[in-house]
Amino acid sequence: MVTERRTIVCAGSGGVGKTTTAAVLAMEAARRGRRAVVVTIDPAKRLADTLGIESLSNDPKRIDGPWPGELWAMMLDTKSTFDNLVTTYSESPAQAERILANPFYRNISGALSGTQEYMAGEKLYELHQDPAYDLVVVDTPPTRNALDFLDASRRLTRFLDHRLYRLLMAPTRAYMKAVNVAAQAFVRTVGRVVGGEVLDDALAFFQAFEGMEAGFRERAAAVQTLLSSNETAYVLVASPRADTVEEAAYFARKLASTHLPVEALIVNRMHPRFGAGRGDADRARAATLEGTPIGSLYANLADFRQMADEEEAELVGLVDAVAPAPVVRVPFLADDVHDLGTLAEIGSHLFAA
């Protein structure tokens, strides 16, 4: 994937090492001579911390390291991405200025449900089209809505086709009474989300938006094509706990419902098993040697082997669900991942061959 694909999307619940995995994949691509950018949709500082740097912004930042390629990193800024789209698709600078200054727009660009997911798809497409990068690795947010950006462009198209939107965009006074009546419930709902009396601002926003729909439609279709392209790969990240395995299975079902295969499953923080022996045999031997130093060591070995067996049993259903995708097991490390050196240690397990 890191040598041939153009986009890799990492999905999984919080706390399973998803951000670390995304960074390692991008770093490996740089090590193999590609120009890779890793982008996080999660507003937390996990990616910056993982890379050992102070902060990230909506503009990619180059990370220097011992590789022939390039490694870049960025954190999605929803509002800045939305502003750039408005500027791109406005018919004139004056139209863009009217929209960007509109109070209704300023609220929805950062607070309306679904905006982040749509802008994540937009940023992914923007980076994918940029000739400066060969590979884009996406670290999705740690929620059950992490893959909502897969459908966000379709939802935008449905909204642009909705009767209420067409009424709001009606240019003649003959429609204004119908517009106001039809819009009341919609705008009151939005008002409860973003606060304030926003009816006038909302109508002004939609009227200022006139003429930009075609550009947004075309971009939404292009984003959807990218997400379902053979150049895009989806990686699930989990840990061997019941809750994270269940979450990973949910993501697998979500991808399957959109006919997108999981192409790799990475399971972090696996306990070592220490050989092929049986935990119950070790425990029996520990009992016969109770009170001796080697007896306590056998008891400890039995605990590890039992825990490793339980973790493997926990993974069985998930491994079957993503088959024939390969499964990579990454063991517990002695240190937290906090710089390029510890990222490289993770990489030695992901790319052991």
KAZILIN-V248962 format. One record per residue. N is the residue number from 1. RES is the residue in one letter. OMEGA is omega in whole degrees, -180 to 180 (none if undefined). Layout:
n:N res:RES omega:OMEGA
n:N res:RES omega:OMEGA
//
This chain:
n:1 res:M omega:-175
n:2 res:V omega:179
n:3 res:T omega:-173
n:4 res:E omega:-175
n:5 res:R omega:176
n:6 res:R omega:-178
n:7 res:T omega:173
n:8 res:I omega:180
n:9 res:V omega:179
n:10 res:C omega:-179
n:11 res:A omega:179
n:12 res:G omega:-179
n:13 res:S omega:-179
n:14 res:G omega:173
n:15 res:G omega:-179
n:16 res:V omega:-179
n:17 res:G omega:-178
n:18 res:K omega:179
n:19 res:T omega:177
n:20 res:T omega:180
n:21 res:T omega:179
n:22 res:A omega:179
n:23 res:A omega:-180
n:24 res:V omega:180
n:25 res:L omega:179
n:26 res:A omega:-179
n:27 res:M omega:178
n:28 res:E omega:177
n:29 res:A omega:177
n:30 res:A omega:179
n:31 res:R omega:179
n:32 res:R omega:172
n:33 res:G omega:-180
n:34 res:R omega:176
n:35 res:R omega:-172
n:36 res:A omega:174
n:37 res:V omega:176
n:38 res:V omega:-178
n:39 res:V omega:178
n:40 res:T omega:176
n:41 res:I omega:-179
n:42 res:D omega:-178
n:43 res:P omega:177
n:44 res:A omega:-175
n:45 res:K omega:-173
n:46 res:R omega:-177
n:47 res:L omega:178
n:48 res:A omega:180
n:49 res:D omega:-179
n:50 res:T omega:-179
n:51 res:L omega:179
n:52 res:G omega:178
n:53 res:I omega:-172
n:54 res:E omega:-174
n:55 res:S omega:175
n:56 res:L omega:180
n:57 res:S omega:-179
n:58 res:N omega:177
n:59 res:D omega:-178
n:60 res:P omega:179
n:61 res:K omega:-178
n:62 res:R omega:179
n:63 res:I omega:-179
n:64 res:D omega:179
n:65 res:G omega:-176
n:66 res:P omega:180
n:67 res:W omega:-180
n:68 res:P omega:179
n:69 res:G omega:180
n:70 res:E omega:175
n:71 res:L omega:179
n:72 res:W omega:180
n:73 res:A omega:179
n:74 res:M omega:177
n:75 res:M omega:-177
n:76 res:L omega:170
n:77 res:D omega:-173
n:78 res:T omega:-175
n:79 res:K omega:180
n:80 res:S omega:179
n:81 res:T omega:178
n:82 res:F omega:180
n:83 res:D omega:-180
n:84 res:N omega:178
n:85 res:L omega:179
n:86 res:V omega:180
n:87 res:T omega:-178
n:88 res:T omega:-172
n:89 res:Y omega:175
n:90 res:S omega:-179
n:91 res:E omega:180
n:92 res:S omega:176
n:93 res:P omega:-179
n:94 res:A omega:178
n:95 res:Q omega:178
n:96 res:A omega:-179
n:97 res:E omega:179
n:98 res:R omega:-179
n:99 res:I omega:-176
n:100 res:L omega:-180
n:101 res:A omega:-176
n:102 res:N omega:-178
n:103 res:P omega:178
n:104 res:F omega:178
n:105 res:Y omega:-178
n:106 res:R omega:177
n:107 res:N omega:-174
n:108 res:I omega:-177
n:109 res:S omega:179
n:110 res:G omega:-171
n:111 res:A omega:-174
n:112 res:L omega:-180
n:113 res:S omega:179
n:114 res:G omega:-178
n:115 res:T omega:-178
n:116 res:Q omega:-178
n:117 res:E omega:179
n:118 res:Y omega:-179
n:119 res:M omega:175
n:120 res:A omega:176
n:121 res:G omega:179
n:122 res:E omega:-180
n:123 res:K omega:177
n:124 res:L omega:-180
n:125 res:Y omega:-180
n:126 res:E omega:180
n:127 res:L omega:180
n:128 res:H omega:-178
n:129 res:Q omega:-178
n:130 res:D omega:-178
n:131 res:P omega:179
n:132 res:A omega:-175
n:133 res:Y omega:175
n:134 res:D omega:-175
n:135 res:L omega:174
n:136 res:V omega:178
n:137 res:V omega:-175
n:138 res:V omega:173
n:139 res:D omega:-176
n:140 res:T omega:-179
n:141 res:P omega:-175
n:142 res:P omega:178
n:143 res:T omega:177
n:144 res:R omega:178
n:145 res:N omega:-173
n:146 res:A omega:-178
n:147 res:L omega:178
n:148 res:D omega:180
n:149 res:F omega:175
n:150 res:L omega:-177
n:151 res:D omega:-173
n:152 res:A omega:-179
n:153 res:S omega:176
n:154 res:R omega:-180
n:155 res:R omega:178
n:156 res:L omega:180
n:157 res:T omega:178
n:158 res:R omega:179
n:159 res:F omega:-179
n:160 res:L omega:178
n:161 res:D omega:-174
n:162 res:H omega:-179
n:163 res:R omega:-179
n:164 res:L omega:179
n:165 res:Y omega:180
n:166 res:R omega:176
n:167 res:L omega:180
n:168 res:L omega:-178
n:169 res:M omega:-178
n:170 res:A omega:-172
n:171 res:P omega:-174
n:172 res:T omega:-179
n:173 res:R omega:-178
n:174 res:A omega:-178
n:175 res:Y omega:-168
n:176 res:M omega:179
n:177 res:K omega:178
n:178 res:A omega:179
n:179 res:V omega:-177
n:180 res:N omega:-180
n:181 res:V omega:-177
n:182 res:A omega:-174
n:183 res:A omega:-172
n:184 res:Q omega:-177
n:185 res:A omega:-180
n:186 res:F omega:-175
n:187 res:V omega:176
n:188 res:R omega:178
n:189 res:T omega:178
n:190 res:V omega:180
n:191 res:G omega:178
n:192 res:R omega:179
n:193 res:V omega:-172
n:194 res:V omega:177
n:195 res:G omega:173
n:196 res:G omega:175
n:197 res:E omega:-168
n:198 res:V omega:-176
n:199 res:L omega:-178
n:200 res:D omega:180
n:201 res:D omega:-179
n:202 res:A omega:179
n:203 res:L omega:179
n:204 res:A omega:179
n:205 res:F omega:-177
n:206 res:F omega:178
n:207 res:Q omega:177
n:208 res:A omega:-178
n:209 res:F omega:-174
n:210 res:E omega:178
n:211 res:G omega:-177
n:212 res:M omega:-173
n:213 res:E omega:-176
n:214 res:A omega:179
n:215 res:G omega:179
n:216 res:F omega:178
n:217 res:R omega:-178
n:218 res:E omega:-179
n:219 res:R omega:179
n:220 res:A omega:179
n:221 res:A omega:-180
n:222 res:A omega:178
n:223 res:V omega:-180
n:224 res:Q omega:178
n:225 res:T omega:180
n:226 res:L omega:-176
n:227 res:L omega:180
n:228 res:S omega:-177
n:229 res:S omega:174
n:230 res:N omega:178
n:231 res:E omega:-178
n:232 res:T omega:-180
n:233 res:A omega:-180
n:234 res:Y omega:-178
n:235 res:V omega:175
n:236 res:L omega:178
n:237 res:V omega:-178
n:238 res:A omega:168
n:239 res:S omega:-171
n:240 res:P omega:176
n:241 res:R omega:-175
n:242 res:A omega:-176
n:243 res:D omega:-179
n:244 res:T omega:175
n:245 res:V omega:178
n:246 res:E omega:179
n:247 res:E omega:178
n:248 res:A omega:177
n:249 res:A omega:176
n:250 res:Y omega:179
n:251 res:F omega:179
n:252 res:A omega:178
n:253 res:R omega:179
n:254 res:K omega:179
n:255 res:L omega:180
n:256 res:A omega:-179
n:257 res:S omega:177
n:258 res:T omega:176
n:259 res:H omega:177
n:260 res:L omega:-178
n:261 res:P omega:168
n:262 res:V omega:-175
n:263 res:E omega:174
n:264 res:A omega:173
n:265 res:L omega:179
n:266 res:I omega:-179
n:267 res:V omega:-177
n:268 res:N omega:173
n:269 res:R omega:175
n:270 res:M omega:176
n:271 res:H omega:178
n:272 res:P omega:-178
n:273 res:R omega:178
n:274 res:F omega:174
n:275 res:G omega:-172
n:276 res:A omega:-179
n:277 res:G omega:-179
n:278 res:R omega:-179
n:279 res:G omega:-179
n:280 res:D omega:177
n:281 res:A omega:178
n:282 res:D omega:-178
n:283 res:R omega:177
n:284 res:A omega:179
n:285 res:R omega:178
n:286 res:A omega:-179
n:287 res:A omega:180
n:288 res:T omega:-178
n:289 res:L omega:-177
n:290 res:E omega:179
n:291 res:G omega:179
n:292 res:T omega:179
n:293 res:P omega:-178
n:294 res:I omega:177
n:295 res:G omega:179
n:296 res:S omega:177
n:297 res:L omega:177
n:298 res:Y omega:178
n:299 res:A omega:179
n:300 res:N omega:178
n:301 res:L omega:179
n:302 res:A omega:179
n:303 res:D omega:-179
n:304 res:F omega:-178
n:305 res:R omega:177
n:306 res:Q omega:180
n:307 res:M omega:179
n:308 res:A omega:178
n:309 res:D omega:-180
n:310 res:E omega:178
n:311 res:E omega:178
n:312 res:E omega:178
n:313 res:A omega:179
n:314 res:E omega:-174
n:315 res:L omega:-170
n:316 res:V omega:-177
n:317 res:G omega:-180
n:318 res:L omega:178
n:319 res:V omega:178
n:320 res:D omega:-176
n:321 res:A omega:-177
n:322 res:V omega:-180
n:323 res:A omega:8
n:324 res:P omega:-180
n:325 res:A omega:178
n:326 res:P omega:179
n:327 res:V omega:179
n:328 res:V omega:-180
n:329 res:R omega:-179
n:330 res:V omega:-176
n:331 res:P omega:170
n:332 res:F omega:176
n:333 res:L omega:180
n:334 res:A omega:-177
n:335 res:D omega:172
n:336 res:D omega:178
n:337 res:V omega:-174
n:338 res:H omega:180
n:339 res:D omega:-177
n:340 res:L omega:180
n:341 res:G omega:179
n:342 res:T omega:173
n:343 res:L omega:179
n:344 res:A omega:178
n:345 res:E omega:174
n:346 res:I omega:-180
n:347 res:G omega:179
n:348 res:S omega:176
n:349 res:H omega:-179
n:350 res:L omega:-176
n:351 res:F omega:-174
n:352 res:A omega:-177
n:353 res:A omega:none
//
